[in-house]
């Protein structure tokens, strides 16, 4: 039996370790982007859910109401289905009367998603959609998209974004645009969001 040179053996060990580490990160990313993007496959309008606390638990979003914040940023979400804007409702993840607010919530129908957390961490668009109760994956927003006739295109700050939109991490002043349009047409992002002065 031939023994491998020590250098070759060491290289093989390093490659195996690197492969294992990479597979852990890929599995983790897939888990975040797929398990935290579940919701109804329905057509708009999509109202804010009545069961806010249950949806927050499903999205791994704790109640941060009244807590001191280490992170407070805002992203904007636009959704266009066949040329028509779909409303992002107010009070997703928010019930001020009952002292409830998750780290991701909306106050109104502007499309501004508030990211407020007592700890600095990444929050994803998939978590927001799970909390909202609307399906989001590589080809669907709710019931829109997902077949040969309609295509979902994702833009972040006006630039086309490939991959699973549920994995998009929400960053300050990001302008996220989900566009479902007939196949064969050129999808274009909405006009850049005009941020009110208090957010800049």
C-alpha positions as a Markdown table, in Angstrom:
| # | Residue | x | y | z |
|---|---|---|---|---|
| 1 | Unk | 0.0 | 0.0 | 0.0 |
| 2 | Unk | 1.4 | 3.4 | -1.0 |
| 3 | Unk | 1.5 | 6.1 | 1.6 |
| 4 | Unk | 0.5 | 9.7 | 0.5 |
| 5 | Unk | 3.2 | 12.3 | 1.0 |
| 6 | Unk | 2.7 | 14.4 | 4.1 |
| 7 | Unk | 2.1 | 17.5 | 2.1 |
| 8 | Unk | -0.6 | 15.9 | 0.0 |
| 9 | Unk | -2.3 | 14.5 | 3.1 |
| 10 | Unk | -2.3 | 17.9 | 4.8 |
| 11 | Unk | -3.8 | 19.5 | 1.6 |
| 12 | Unk | -6.6 | 16.9 | 1.6 |
| 13 | Unk | -7.4 | 17.5 | 5.2 |
| 14 | Unk | -7.5 | 21.3 | 4.6 |
| 15 | Unk | -9.8 | 20.8 | 1.6 |
| 16 | Unk | -12.2 | 18.6 | 3.6 |
| 17 | Unk | -12.4 | 21.1 | 6.5 |
| 18 | Unk | -13.0 | 24.0 | 4.1 |
| 19 | Unk | -15.7 | 22.0 | 2.3 |
| 20 | Unk | -17.4 | 21.2 | 5.6 |
| 21 | Unk | -17.3 | 24.8 | 6.8 |
| 22 | Unk | -18.7 | 26.0 | 3.4 |
| 23 | Unk | -21.5 | 23.5 | 3.5 |
| 24 | Unk | -22.5 | 24.7 | 7.0 |
| 25 | Unk | -22.8 | 28.3 | 5.8 |
| 26 | Unk | -24.7 | 27.3 | 2.7 |
| 27 | Unk | -27.1 | 25.3 | 4.8 |
| 28 | Unk | -27.5 | 28.1 | 7.2 |
| 29 | Unk | -28.2 | 30.6 | 4.4 |
| 30 | Unk | -30.7 | 28.3 | 2.8 |
| 31 | Unk | -32.4 | 27.8 | 6.2 |
| 32 | Unk | -32.7 | 31.5 | 6.8 |
| 33 | Unk | -33.9 | 32.3 | 3.3 |
| 34 | Unk | -36.4 | 29.5 | 2.9 |
| 35 | Unk | -37.8 | 28.8 | 6.4 |
| 36 | Unk | -38.3 | 32.5 | 7.1 |
| 37 | Unk | -40.3 | 33.4 | 4.0 |
| 38 | Unk | -43.5 | 31.5 | 4.4 |
| 39 | Unk | -46.9 | 33.1 | 3.9 |
| 40 | Unk | -50.1 | 32.9 | 2.0 |
| 41 | Unk | -50.1 | 32.5 | -1.8 |
| 42 | Unk | -52.9 | 35.0 | -2.3 |
| 43 | Unk | -53.3 | 38.0 | -4.6 |
| 44 | Unk | -53.1 | 41.6 | -3.2 |
| 45 | Unk | -54.3 | 43.4 | -1.3 |
| 46 | Unk | -52.4 | 41.8 | 1.6 |
| 47 | Unk | -53.6 | 43.3 | 4.9 |
| 48 | Unk | -51.6 | 43.4 | 8.1 |
| 49 | Unk | -52.1 | 40.1 | 10.0 |
| 50 | Unk | -54.6 | 40.0 | 12.9 |
| 51 | Unk | -52.4 | 37.4 | 14.7 |
| 52 | Unk | -49.3 | 39.7 | 15.0 |
| 53 | Unk | -47.7 | 37.8 | 17.9 |
| 54 | Unk | -48.0 | 34.4 | 16.3 |
| 55 | Unk | -46.6 | 35.8 | 13.0 |
| 56 | Unk | -43.7 | 37.4 | 14.9 |
| 57 | Unk | -42.8 | 34.1 | 16.6 |
| 58 | Unk | -42.8 | 32.4 | 13.2 |
| 59 | Unk | -40.4 | 35.0 | 11.9 |
| 60 | Unk | -38.1 | 34.8 | 14.9 |
| 61 | Unk | -38.9 | 38.4 | 15.8 |
| 62 | Unk | -39.1 | 39.3 | 19.6 |
| 63 | Unk | -41.3 | 42.0 | 21.1 |
| 64 | Unk | -39.0 | 45.0 | 21.5 |
| 65 | Unk | -41.6 | 47.5 | 22.6 |
| 66 | Unk | -40.2 | 50.0 | 25.1 |
| 67 | Unk | -36.7 | 48.6 | 25.0 |
| 68 | Unk | -33.5 | 50.7 | 24.6 |
| 69 | Unk | -32.4 | 50.3 | 21.0 |
| 70 | Unk | -28.9 | 49.5 | 19.7 |
| 71 | Unk | -30.1 | 49.6 | 16.1 |
| 72 | Unk | -32.7 | 51.8 | 14.5 |
| 73 | Unk | -32.6 | 51.9 | 10.7 |
| 74 | Unk | -35.2 | 52.1 | 7.9 |
| 75 | Unk | -35.6 | 50.4 | 4.5 |
| 76 | Unk | -38.3 | 51.0 | 1.9 |
| 77 | Unk | -40.3 | 48.3 | 0.1 |
| 78 | Unk | -42.2 | 48.7 | -3.2 |
| 79 | Unk | -44.1 | 46.0 | -4.8 |
| 80 | Unk | -45.5 | 46.2 | -8.4 |
| 81 | Unk | -47.7 | 43.5 | -9.9 |
| 82 | Unk | -48.3 | 43.8 | -13.6 |
| 83 | Unk | -47.8 | 47.6 | -13.5 |
| 84 | Unk | -50.0 | 48.2 | -10.5 |
| 85 | Unk | -48.5 | 49.1 | -7.1 |
| 86 | Unk | -49.4 | 46.8 | -4.2 |
| 87 | Unk | -49.8 | 48.5 | -0.8 |
| 88 | Unk | -47.5 | 47.5 | 2.1 |
| 89 | Unk | -49.9 | 48.1 | 5.0 |
| 90 | Unk | -49.3 | 49.9 | 8.2 |
| 91 | Unk | -49.1 | 48.1 | 11.6 |
| 92 | Unk | -47.3 | 45.0 | 10.4 |
| 93 | Unk | -45.6 | 43.8 | 13.6 |
| 94 | Unk | -47.0 | 46.7 | 15.5 |
| 95 | Unk | -49.8 | 47.0 | 18.1 |
| 96 | Unk | -49.1 | 50.1 | 20.2 |
| 97 | Unk | -52.3 | 49.9 | 22.1 |
| 98 | Unk | -51.2 | 46.6 | 23.5 |
| 99 | Unk | -47.5 | 47.4 | 23.9 |
| 100 | Unk | -46.3 | 45.2 | 21.1 |
| 101 | Unk | -43.7 | 46.0 | 18.4 |
| 102 | Unk | -41.3 | 43.6 | 16.7 |
| 103 | Unk | -37.9 | 44.5 | 15.4 |
| 104 | Unk | -39.4 | 44.8 | 11.9 |
| 105 | Unk | -42.6 | 46.8 | 11.7 |
| 106 | Unk | -44.5 | 49.4 | 9.7 |
| 107 | Unk | -46.4 | 52.4 | 11.0 |
| 108 | Unk | -48.2 | 53.4 | 7.8 |
| 109 | Unk | -48.7 | 52.6 | 4.1 |
| 110 | Unk | -45.5 | 54.5 | 3.0 |
| 111 | Unk | -43.6 | 51.2 | 2.5 |
| 112 | Unk | -41.0 | 52.2 | 5.2 |
| 113 | Unk | -40.0 | 49.2 | 7.2 |
| 114 | Unk | -38.6 | 50.2 | 10.6 |
| 115 | Unk | -35.8 | 48.0 | 11.9 |
| 116 | Unk | -35.5 | 48.6 | 15.6 |
| 117 | Unk | -33.6 | 46.2 | 17.9 |
| 118 | Unk | -32.0 | 46.2 | 21.3 |
| 119 | Unk | -29.1 | 44.2 | 19.8 |
| 120 | Unk | -27.3 | 44.7 | 16.5 |
| 121 | Unk | -28.1 | 41.8 | 14.2 |
| 122 | Unk | -29.2 | 41.2 | 10.6 |
| 123 | Unk | -32.8 | 41.1 | 9.8 |
| 124 | Unk | -34.1 | 39.9 | 6.4 |
| 125 | Unk | -36.8 | 40.6 | 4.0 |
| 126 | Unk | -37.9 | 37.0 | 4.4 |
| 127 | Unk | -38.6 | 37.6 | 8.1 |
| 128 | Unk | -40.7 | 40.6 | 7.2 |
| 129 | Unk | -42.8 | 38.7 | 4.7 |
| 130 | Unk | -43.2 | 35.8 | 7.2 |
| 131 | Unk | -44.4 | 38.3 | 9.8 |
| 132 | Unk | -46.7 | 39.8 | 7.2 |
| 133 | Unk | -48.0 | 36.4 | 6.2 |
| 134 | Unk | -47.3 | 36.8 | 2.5 |
| 135 | Unk | -45.3 | 34.2 | 0.4 |
| 136 | Unk | -41.9 | 35.4 | -0.9 |
| 137 | Unk | -39.4 | 33.2 | -2.8 |
| 138 | Unk | -37.3 | 33.4 | -6.0 |
| 139 | Unk | -40.4 | 33.5 | -8.2 |
| 140 | Unk | -43.4 | 34.6 | -6.1 |
| 141 | Unk | -44.8 | 37.5 | -4.2 |
| 142 | Unk | -48.0 | 36.0 | -2.8 |
| 143 | Unk | -49.8 | 34.4 | -5.7 |
| 144 | Unk | -48.1 | 36.6 | -8.3 |
| 145 | Unk | -45.3 | 35.2 | -10.4 |
| 146 | Unk | -44.0 | 31.7 | -10.5 |
| 147 | Unk | -45.1 | 30.6 | -14.0 |
| 148 | Unk | -44.0 | 31.1 | -17.6 |
| 149 | Unk | -46.3 | 34.0 | -18.0 |
| 150 | Unk | -45.1 | 36.2 | -15.1 |
| 151 | Unk | -41.6 | 36.8 | -13.8 |
| 152 | Unk | -40.4 | 38.3 | -10.5 |
| 153 | Unk | -37.5 | 40.7 | -10.8 |
| 154 | Unk | -35.8 | 42.2 | -7.6 |
| 155 | Unk | -34.1 | 45.5 | -7.4 |
| 156 | Unk | -32.1 | 47.0 | -4.5 |
| 157 | Unk | -31.3 | 50.7 | -4.8 |
| 158 | Unk | -32.2 | 50.5 | -8.5 |
| 159 | Unk | -29.8 | 47.6 | -9.3 |
| 160 | Unk | -31.1 | 44.1 | -10.3 |
| 161 | Unk | -30.5 | 41.6 | -7.5 |
| 162 | Unk | -30.2 | 37.9 | -8.2 |
| 163 | Unk | -31.0 | 35.0 | -5.8 |
| 164 | Unk | -33.6 | 34.5 | -3.2 |
| 165 | Unk | -35.2 | 37.9 | -2.2 |
| 166 | Unk | -36.0 | 36.5 | 1.2 |
| 167 | Unk | -32.3 | 36.5 | 2.1 |
| 168 | Unk | -31.9 | 40.3 | 1.5 |
| 169 | Unk | -30.6 | 41.9 | 4.7 |
| 170 | Unk | -32.4 | 45.1 | 5.5 |
| 171 | Unk | -29.9 | 48.1 | 5.6 |
| 172 | Unk | -30.5 | 51.7 | 6.3 |
| 173 | Unk | -32.2 | 53.6 | 3.5 |
| 174 | Unk | -32.2 | 50.6 | 1.2 |
| 175 | Unk | -34.8 | 50.9 | -1.5 |
| 176 | Unk | -36.1 | 47.4 | -2.3 |
| 177 | Unk | -38.4 | 46.9 | -5.3 |
| 178 | Unk | -40.2 | 43.6 | -6.1 |
| 179 | Unk | -41.6 | 43.7 | -9.7 |
| 180 | Unk | -43.8 | 41.0 | -11.1 |
| 181 | Unk | -44.3 | 41.5 | -14.9 |
| 182 | Unk | -45.3 | 39.5 | -17.9 |
| 183 | Unk | -42.5 | 37.3 | -19.3 |
| 184 | Unk | -40.8 | 39.0 | -22.3 |
| 185 | Unk | -41.2 | 42.5 | -20.9 |
| 186 | Unk | -38.4 | 44.5 | -19.4 |
| 187 | Unk | -38.9 | 44.9 | -15.7 |
| 188 | Unk | -38.0 | 48.3 | -14.4 |
| 189 | Unk | -37.7 | 49.5 | -10.7 |
| 190 | Unk | -40.0 | 52.1 | -9.4 |
| 191 | Unk | -38.7 | 55.7 | -9.1 |
| 192 | Unk | -36.3 | 56.0 | -6.2 |
| 193 | Unk | -38.1 | 56.6 | -2.9 |
| 194 | Unk | -38.1 | 60.2 | -1.7 |
| 195 | Unk | -37.1 | 59.7 | 1.9 |
| 196 | Unk | -38.7 | 62.3 | 4.3 |
| 197 | Unk | -36.1 | 64.5 | 6.0 |
| 198 | Unk | -36.4 | 62.8 | 9.4 |
| 199 | Unk | -35.1 | 59.6 | 8.0 |
| 200 | Unk | -32.0 | 60.9 | 6.2 |
